[in-house]
């Protein structure tokens, strides 16, 4: 079977462009399960051909469990296509870097993705826009159950699900939400810019609850554009229900804290806020070259301004579209060729101008 | 005689808003003469009442020599009005700081100004837009001749005109031009931003010719917005004609150098240039607060873009109007009250938005 010529779903269909609950602060909800298959070694200890054999096996199981999912072997994808998958959070940074017998199954809207031969044999992921933990919980468990009926997962009565890295052993579960926390990231100007932003307190509080706060792409990335991922850390000796309720309890507080901080900013320093928001709008619409870091910072400011109704020139959907489309892989995929970083900055600025000019 | 209620000419009449020769690079030409009056001590050694007596004397002479000039004693002006005079280059920074028996005579367009009791008894200044040294030369000398016929100036056959500070003794002449040198101020990006901008070479070459290159307000100010004042340094043992021709020769080269540098930028890095220009335009039209330093940098970029026809959204006259009107004294004069620096930034941004929105 030859892979489809362009296996990537169109941008306009992506789950992340849809509205969700509490979307002024909560960008998305995600649940991920790590699973390994009995009778196969962990990835680090694969024998020759074991990876290929497992990929074929899992691809077949996936087709049986969820026929509507597409599947792509990473080796069949161009570098830009793999980057596109990564930029849509459908595969991890590690997964796209090496193509050997790795693959990914995914739904047309990208909300469901299954990495094959990542760190674990299987990583099942379900996303939803806004705050919707019950939905991602239900969907990922349905998928898990169907696959478990077809493939015997490595499981120990003592340890739970066995995983390649012990930090996932037990539930194999990571539940996380992506939060937009611009007000908590603002340095209080009244104290001469020296005050501690609220996000520092959030991180400390999260740690005490066994949660972590990280940048948009997980472990190794910094929080760009004031987007933070909050997720559970403990998978061993704690039930999935406990992980979910810990996160949900923390979330309620963080969402309130961010909203209150925004309200205080609007009340006490509206001009400063409007200045940031309008400068972002103006710069995005007129710059002739722009790095993705700068673009994300401006899009973040516009997102805040839009949620606070300080500006109504652009929809959240358009902002979210740009956040995805302005990334290097998407730019190169759209251009149909590799772009040097300097070229990308020019193409990115053009895309943003075109998009916002018509917004 | 009571001073007029608002002795300041309206902004719209100012000489600096008019077109001039070579105005893409040369903002303005200026000639200044330092003169002292026989029978009066230098300012530093004034006896009680000597300053007042001299001011009355010179005010009368000025009225007789040029009846159309207005006259204001600085003590009769508000702090904002004195700042306005300074911001229009009609008085020096030193002159406005202390009001004791100091005054200024000036034409309605501000092109002629005569400081009384500054460092010297008299400082005669004439400005013209663009490059026009013969005009300012002729006008300042006509004024000098008329005053000399009414007031005996301190003069030595050996030294020439005697002045309070020996650096002015001799001709008492300072001839200067204000240049806009954005291309020569650009750091060459090709060398990783480490290359030496052309303005450094210009400064070195100027020194060898006995000329100096400084910021917009002379001695103690830095070059903001890429505006540089080039002036003669030597007043002793060199004729006014020599000072003029030295400066003129240097100018031809600097103007060519700047124009060539602009042409190279347009040819080799047009996107970078357009990026700077359009960001400046966008930010000026949308920011909600802005320092005068930032505003001047953006106005400078727009001036460059306008001269290079990269942008045609605004006239040079409007840009020059804003450069004057957005300064603290002008803002406070327009507001009719003192403004705290933070307030000024908000009022400035508003003025710029209003002006460019309708441009």
Interface residues (C-beta under 8 A of the other chain):
Chain A: X271 X272 X274 X275 X278 X279 X281 X282 X283 X285 X286 X287 X288 X289 X346 X349
Chain B: X271 X272 X274 X275 X278 X279 X281 X282 X283 X285 X286 X287 X288 X289 X346 X349
